[in-house]
Amino acid sequence: MNKIKKVFRRLQPARLNPPVAAYRIVQLTILVSLFWKWRFFLEANDIYANIPVEDPFFPDWLRSVTTIRLAFWGSALATGIGLITSSKLLRKTSSWLGLMGISLMCIHQGSYNDMTFVTIWWCCLWSVWLAHRMETDQQDVLMRRAAFLSRLIISLILLGGAAGKWTPEFWSGEVLFDIYFVDRDFWVFNYLRENYEPEELREIAKWYSRQVVIVETVSGIGLWMLPSRWAALIATIILSGIVLLSNKYLVSVIACLVGLACAGFFVPRRPRKADTPAPSKPENPVAG
């Protein structure tokens, strides 16, 4: 009978390790962000290989096509290893290598001004932090801290985006009208152009732009203060909405942040007070 029980125990799936699961989701979404930029990488590679662009601000090694190739492929390879490995040492090493590769992308002449690599950089930094703390026995505490850091990073990025939009041009809708409403080939703007006159489009663009500014500002200020699961859900909805209602190219910027937000879903629920049995009181002796 004992042998049968042992066999059944072996057949049962292993208990989910929340920190490892959260870490792997972030690595997967980092890869999605990176390879969503595949066309950009090919174009940048051709430009720098055939028509070298020289800016005296950047040293030679930060203008080199070899540097950007090694940084892109090195970070992608390191992230892929971190996604699949079970080795703690290899996970830590790959996290550091991924962070270093993306750091190069953030300062290289060919990619420094692309927000994709900034959001990936923050996710890589979070990954390095988590990879070095997975050996703790207090996984519940670790996940709460990991989720807090994840929503703090997302709040910081959203608030930074909002700060750059608090201008008269954005508040009036002029900027987003020129970027999206005039000729952007995306389902939302195609529908609006087909059904509304130019003056109506300008009015829609004004309120579209204002809701972007307000949502990013409120989220940036308040998201990090919410409970983990609520913050994860709201962040996922907001970030997904940015892509669905603006343009598909933002997937490269947003995908890794959605993965980062998902860390909140792995935070264990706190036991309710009603579920916690009250300590039994000692019986008073009956006076005789």
Wavefront OBJ file of the C-alpha trace (Angstrom):
o trace
v 0.000 0.000 0.000
v 2.836 2.382 0.868
v 4.474 1.716 -2.517
v 1.234 2.642 -4.313
v 1.038 5.912 -2.361
v 4.621 6.757 -3.312
v 3.875 6.124 -6.991
v 0.849 8.443 -6.871
v 2.879 11.140 -5.158
v 5.440 11.003 -7.953
v 2.696 11.272 -10.553
v 1.285 14.436 -8.973
v 2.426 17.680 -10.643
v 5.116 19.622 -8.825
v 3.938 22.538 -6.695
v 4.052 25.827 -8.562
v 6.967 27.999 -7.532
v 5.512 31.558 -7.772
v 8.826 33.481 -7.974
v 10.144 31.199 -10.741
v 6.833 31.362 -12.627
v 6.749 35.176 -12.404
v 10.388 35.365 -13.481
v 9.768 33.170 -16.526
v 6.721 35.143 -17.621
v 8.802 38.313 -17.571
v 11.573 36.650 -19.603
v 9.027 35.440 -22.152
v 7.493 38.884 -22.559
v 10.962 40.460 -22.834
v 11.580 38.160 -25.802
v 8.224 39.206 -27.305
v 9.241 42.872 -26.956
v 12.653 42.234 -28.473
v 11.481 40.258 -31.475
v 8.551 42.570 -32.137
v 11.408 44.913 -33.092
v 12.727 42.415 -35.608
v 11.993 44.643 -38.628
v 13.616 47.591 -36.860
v 16.692 45.513 -36.094
v 17.053 44.385 -39.710
v 16.687 47.951 -40.992
v 19.129 49.336 -38.417
v 21.562 46.561 -39.259
v 21.420 47.402 -42.981
v 21.786 51.126 -42.371
v 24.791 50.797 -40.098
v 26.421 48.171 -42.286
v 25.988 50.063 -45.582
v 25.562 53.741 -44.652
v 27.485 54.430 -41.437
v 25.890 57.258 -39.442
v 28.431 59.312 -37.506
v 27.645 61.476 -34.503
v 30.679 62.839 -32.618
v 28.748 62.555 -29.332
v 29.074 58.741 -29.455
v 32.430 56.964 -29.273
v 33.318 54.597 -32.107
v 32.296 51.448 -30.225
v 28.815 52.896 -29.594
v 28.416 53.616 -33.314
v 29.631 50.197 -34.398
v 27.203 47.812 -36.085
v 29.060 44.954 -34.377
v 28.165 46.369 -30.948
v 24.457 46.616 -31.692
v 24.425 43.093 -33.161
v 26.153 41.602 -30.130
v 23.927 43.558 -27.739
v 20.689 42.487 -29.427
v 21.531 38.821 -29.944
v 23.409 38.528 -26.652
v 20.476 39.866 -24.630
v 18.000 37.713 -26.573
v 20.098 34.573 -26.024
v 20.640 35.317 -22.327
v 16.919 35.961 -21.817
v 16.048 32.717 -23.586
v 18.414 30.787 -21.321
v 16.911 32.452 -18.250
v 13.461 31.439 -19.461
v 14.181 27.708 -19.675
v 16.943 27.011 -17.173
v 16.410 25.456 -13.758
v 19.950 26.227 -12.622
v 20.072 29.041 -10.079
v 23.602 30.061 -11.087
v 22.734 30.072 -14.782
v 19.572 32.071 -14.074
v 21.553 34.728 -12.228
v 24.252 34.845 -14.909
v 21.778 35.104 -17.777
v 19.890 37.880 -15.958
v 23.078 39.917 -15.645
v 24.044 39.275 -19.273
v 20.583 40.303 -20.460
v 20.775 43.511 -18.413
v 24.216 44.349 -19.817
v 23.101 43.706 -23.405
v 20.011 45.900 -23.061
v 22.093 48.581 -21.309
v 24.226 48.732 -24.456
v 21.082 49.066 -26.581
v 20.008 51.997 -24.384
v 23.206 53.963 -25.069
v 24.062 52.859 -28.633
v 23.645 55.492 -31.339
v 21.277 53.246 -33.272
v 18.843 52.466 -30.455
v 19.272 54.955 -27.585
v 16.099 56.886 -28.479
v 13.806 53.842 -28.627
v 11.498 53.452 -25.627
v 11.374 49.680 -26.184
v 14.825 49.188 -24.749
v 14.087 51.450 -21.783
v 11.084 49.388 -20.667
v 13.000 46.145 -21.285
v 15.903 47.530 -19.229
v 13.646 48.025 -16.206
v 12.281 44.487 -16.597
v 15.843 43.135 -16.786
v 16.800 45.033 -13.642
v 13.789 43.526 -11.844
v 14.830 40.084 -13.141
v 18.356 40.450 -11.735
v 16.916 41.419 -8.343
v 14.495 38.478 -8.278
v 17.038 35.939 -9.564
v 19.281 36.674 -6.559
v 16.477 36.232 -4.018
v 14.757 33.032 -5.106
v 16.622 30.884 -2.590
v 14.669 32.310 0.330
v 12.232 30.098 2.182
v 9.766 32.982 2.581
v 8.324 32.876 -0.929
v 5.126 34.675 0.063
v 7.106 37.648 1.357
v 9.354 37.584 -1.717
v 6.381 37.652 -4.098
v 4.802 40.594 -2.266
v 8.045 42.528 -2.598
v 8.473 41.491 -6.237
v 4.915 42.567 -7.052
v 5.400 45.879 -5.243
v 8.578 46.584 -7.223
v 6.862 45.612 -10.473
v 3.974 48.050 -10.007
v 6.367 50.727 -8.763
v 8.345 50.407 -12.011
v 5.168 50.512 -14.113
v 3.933 53.569 -12.198
v 7.268 55.291 -12.777
v 7.150 54.613 -16.532
v 3.516 55.739 -16.864
v 4.168 58.875 -14.832
v 7.213 59.651 -16.970
v 5.092 59.284 -20.097
v 2.419 61.540 -18.620
v 4.958 64.202 -17.616
v 6.049 64.559 -21.217
v 2.442 65.000 -22.338
v 1.435 67.811 -19.981
v 1.853 70.428 -22.703
v -0.671 72.700 -24.473
v -0.114 70.774 -27.720
v -1.049 67.445 -26.165
v -3.940 68.851 -24.126
v -5.449 70.386 -27.257
v -5.090 67.089 -29.150
v -2.922 68.648 -31.834
v 0.003 66.248 -31.411
v -1.985 63.012 -31.463
v -4.200 64.329 -34.265
v -1.120 64.671 -36.492
v 0.384 61.359 -35.363
v -2.695 59.122 -35.401
v -5.838 60.703 -36.812
v -4.524 62.051 -40.117
v -3.277 58.900 -41.805
v -2.377 56.197 -39.259
v -3.356 52.797 -40.683
v -4.929 51.244 -37.609
v -8.450 49.975 -37.038
v -9.516 52.708 -34.595
v -8.363 55.603 -36.758
v -9.488 54.015 -40.002
v -13.004 53.709 -38.544
v -13.008 57.305 -37.297
v -11.822 58.720 -40.620
v -14.518 56.798 -42.485
v -17.345 57.981 -40.232
v -16.467 61.520 -39.102
v -15.669 64.850 -40.728
v -12.248 66.540 -40.219
v -13.605 69.015 -37.652
v -15.254 66.219 -35.700
v -12.000 64.270 -35.815
v -10.182 67.205 -34.217
v -12.680 67.254 -31.372
v -12.347 63.493 -30.903
v -8.556 63.817 -31.001
v -8.712 66.461 -28.246
v -10.632 64.212 -25.846
v -8.671 61.122 -26.881
v -5.455 62.959 -26.026
v -6.805 64.241 -22.721
v -7.909 60.800 -21.577
v -4.419 59.493 -22.414
v -2.812 62.202 -20.295
v -5.241 61.725 -17.391
v -5.107 57.909 -17.363
v -1.296 57.865 -17.454
v -1.086 60.518 -14.728
v -3.585 58.881 -12.373
v -2.059 55.431 -12.971
v 1.450 56.725 -12.446
v 0.511 58.373 -9.162
v -1.753 55.694 -7.722
v -1.063 52.277 -9.264
v 1.812 51.393 -6.932
v -0.420 51.960 -3.876
v -3.065 49.400 -4.873
v -3.215 45.797 -3.578
v -1.099 43.432 -5.650
v -3.833 41.582 -7.536
v -5.895 44.691 -8.232
v -2.793 46.533 -9.415
v -1.872 43.619 -11.706
v -5.356 43.530 -13.231
v -5.655 47.298 -13.715
v -2.106 47.608 -15.102
v -2.739 44.781 -17.566
v -5.964 46.428 -18.764
v -4.382 49.880 -19.119
v -1.255 48.620 -20.867
v -3.231 46.393 -23.221
v -5.589 49.289 -23.946
v -2.646 51.475 -24.963
v -1.830 48.987 -27.712
v -5.394 48.187 -28.767
v -6.369 51.855 -29.053
v -3.223 53.385 -30.531
v -1.014 51.169 -32.705
v 0.458 47.685 -32.931
v 4.057 48.887 -32.884
v 3.731 49.695 -29.186
v 3.642 45.961 -28.450
v 7.438 46.115 -28.293
v 7.221 48.761 -25.543
v 4.258 47.308 -23.655
v 4.621 43.497 -23.798
v 7.396 43.246 -21.208
v 5.503 45.609 -18.886
v 2.414 43.390 -19.105
v 4.611 40.449 -18.077
v 5.976 42.529 -15.219
v 2.463 43.439 -14.096
v 1.525 39.747 -13.987
v 3.842 39.290 -11.006
v 0.981 40.608 -8.882
v -1.207 37.632 -9.786
v 1.252 35.295 -8.031
v 0.974 37.037 -4.679
v -0.913 34.680 -2.322
v -4.182 35.880 -0.908
v -4.071 36.954 2.697
v -6.292 34.832 4.955
v -9.473 36.562 5.983
v -10.021 37.247 9.640
v -13.188 35.141 9.609
v -11.191 32.205 8.263
v -8.641 32.417 11.072
v -9.757 30.320 14.033
v -9.939 32.324 17.236
v -7.774 31.068 20.078
v -9.758 29.056 22.582
v -10.241 30.640 25.967
v -9.489 28.613 29.065
v -12.571 27.586 30.930
v -13.134 29.318 34.214
v -13.391 26.917 37.089
v -16.812 26.827 38.638
v -16.724 28.044 42.153
v -17.913 25.353 44.487
l 1 2 3 4 5 6 7 8 9 10 11 12 13 14 15 16 17 18 19 20 21 22 23 24 25 26 27 28 29 30 31 32 33 34 35 36 37 38 39 40 41 42 43 44 45 46 47 48 49 50 51 52 53 54 55 56 57 58 59 60 61 62 63 64 65 66 67 68 69 70 71 72 73 74 75 76 77 78 79 80 81 82 83 84 85 86 87 88 89 90 91 92 93 94 95 96 97 98 99 100 101 102 103 104 105 106 107 108 109 110 111 112 113 114 115 116 117 118 119 120 121 122 123 124 125 126 127 128 129 130 131 132 133 134 135 136 137 138 139 140 141 142 143 144 145 146 147 148 149 150 151 152 153 154 155 156 157 158 159 160 161 162 163 164 165 166 167 168 169 170 171 172 173 174 175 176 177 178 179 180 181 182 183 184 185 186 187 188 189 190 191 192 193 194 195 196 197 198 199 200 201 202 203 204 205 206 207 208 209 210 211 212 213 214 215 216 217 218 219 220 221 222 223 224 225 226 227 228 229 230 231 232 233 234 235 236 237 238 239 240 241 242 243 244 245 246 247 248 249 250 251 252 253 254 255 256 257 258 259 260 261 262 263 264 265 266 267 268 269 270 271 272 273 274 275 276 277 278 279 280 281 282 283 284 285 286 287 288
